[in-house]
Amino acid sequence: MSEINTATELLNPDKIALVVIDLQNGIVNVPRAPYTGAQVVQNASKLIDTFTDKGAFVVLVRVSSVDGKDMPKPKTDRKQSPMQFPKGWDHFVSELENKENVHLITKRQWGAFYGTDLDLQLRRRGIDTVVLCGISTSIGVDTTAREAFQHGYHQIFVEDAMTASTKEEHDYVCNYIFPRIGKTRTSEEVNNLIGNN
């Protein structure tokens, strides 16, 4: 991570939102790298607690489907397995179930902006900066980050509060995509930056 000038980087809880992507049973509880799902949940939970304690806006995003017909089905070179929706797959992990003062969003695709009220909720609160974390770095987090960039938001990516299917996927996005559209920090750095306000 880069050197941080805390005098200029303190985060204003009134202008920032934490957006947590897809920390749900069917996504967290499969093999991940470079961090395990449990590590990401632990770091994200601390961020949620810090942000809510400071009065900042927190958004928990999950992906779900009524019957599979509401999700994109493009023709691709990669063979797609039929979607499986075991009972409870779209429920937030138990560590997040009872978080208070959070806004819940259900999406039907990779990104959290398209077809949801995320942009509306952020703009009505005067929020100009989004802090992103969750699973997967290279799918849900990356897509949401690109959407936020196109909507004009400043962004902070919490590198140790996200993970992917492989370390290579995670590292590529963190090293080549995120530096072009925002800043990358650790969960400890972000907690300290908002905690000092």
PENOR-V135368 format. One record per residue. RES is the residue in three letters. BURIAL is 1 if it has 24 or more other C-alpha atoms within 12 Angstrom, else 0. Layout:
# PENOR-V135368
res->{RES & RES}
burial->{BURIAL & BURIAL}
This chain:
# PENOR-V135368
res->{MET & SER & GLU & ILE & ASN & THR & ALA & THR & GLU & LEU & LEU & ASN & PRO & ASP & LYS & ILE & ALA & LEU & VAL & VAL & ILE & ASP & LEU & GLN & ASN & GLY & ILE & VAL & ASN & VAL & PRO & ARG & ALA & PRO & TYR & THR & GLY & ALA & GLN & VAL & VAL & GLN & ASN & ALA & SER & LYS & LEU & ILE & ASP & THR & PHE & THR & ASP & LYS & GLY & ALA & PHE & VAL & VAL & LEU & VAL & ARG & VAL & SER & SER & VAL & ASP & GLY & LYS & ASP & MET & PRO & LYS & PRO & LYS & THR & ASP & ARG & LYS & GLN & SER & PRO & MET & GLN & PHE & PRO & LYS & GLY & TRP & ASP & HIS & PHE & VAL & SER & GLU & LEU & GLU & ASN & LYS & GLU & ASN & VAL & HIS & LEU & ILE & THR & LYS & ARG & GLN & TRP & GLY & ALA & PHE & TYR & GLY & THR & ASP & LEU & ASP & LEU & GLN & LEU & ARG & ARG & ARG & GLY & ILE & ASP & THR & VAL & VAL & LEU & CYS & GLY & ILE & SER & THR & SER & ILE & GLY & VAL & ASP & THR & THR & ALA & ARG & GLU & ALA & PHE & GLN & HIS & GLY & TYR & HIS & GLN & ILE & PHE & VAL & GLU & ASP & ALA & MET & THR & ALA & SER & THR & LYS & GLU & GLU & HIS & ASP & TYR & VAL & CYS & ASN & TYR & ILE & PHE & PRO & ARG & ILE & GLY & LYS & THR & ARG & THR & SER & GLU & GLU & VAL & ASN & ASN & LEU & ILE & GLY & ASN & ASN}
burial->{0 & 0 & 0 & 0 & 0 & 0 & 0 & 0 & 0 & 0 & 1 & 1 & 1 & 1 & 1 & 1 & 1 & 1 & 1 & 1 & 1 & 1 & 1 & 1 & 1 & 1 & 1 & 1 & 1 & 0 & 0 & 1 & 1 & 1 & 1 & 1 & 1 & 1 & 1 & 1 & 1 & 1 & 1 & 1 & 1 & 1 & 1 & 1 & 1 & 1 & 1 & 1 & 0 & 1 & 1 & 1 & 1 & 1 & 1 & 1 & 1 & 1 & 1 & 1 & 0 & 0 & 0 & 0 & 0 & 0 & 0 & 0 & 0 & 0 & 0 & 0 & 0 & 0 & 0 & 0 & 0 & 0 & 0 & 0 & 0 & 0 & 0 & 0 & 0 & 1 & 1 & 1 & 1 & 0 & 1 & 1 & 0 & 0 & 1 & 0 & 0 & 1 & 1 & 1 & 1 & 1 & 1 & 1 & 1 & 1 & 1 & 1 & 1 & 1 & 0 & 1 & 0 & 1 & 1 & 0 & 0 & 1 & 0 & 0 & 0 & 0 & 1 & 1 & 1 & 1 & 1 & 1 & 1 & 1 & 1 & 1 & 1 & 1 & 1 & 1 & 1 & 1 & 1 & 1 & 1 & 1 & 1 & 1 & 1 & 0 & 0 & 0 & 1 & 1 & 1 & 1 & 1 & 1 & 1 & 1 & 1 & 1 & 1 & 1 & 1 & 0 & 1 & 0 & 1 & 1 & 1 & 0 & 1 & 1 & 1 & 0 & 1 & 1 & 1 & 0 & 1 & 1 & 1 & 1 & 1 & 1 & 1 & 0 & 1 & 1 & 1 & 0 & 1 & 1 & 1 & 0 & 0}
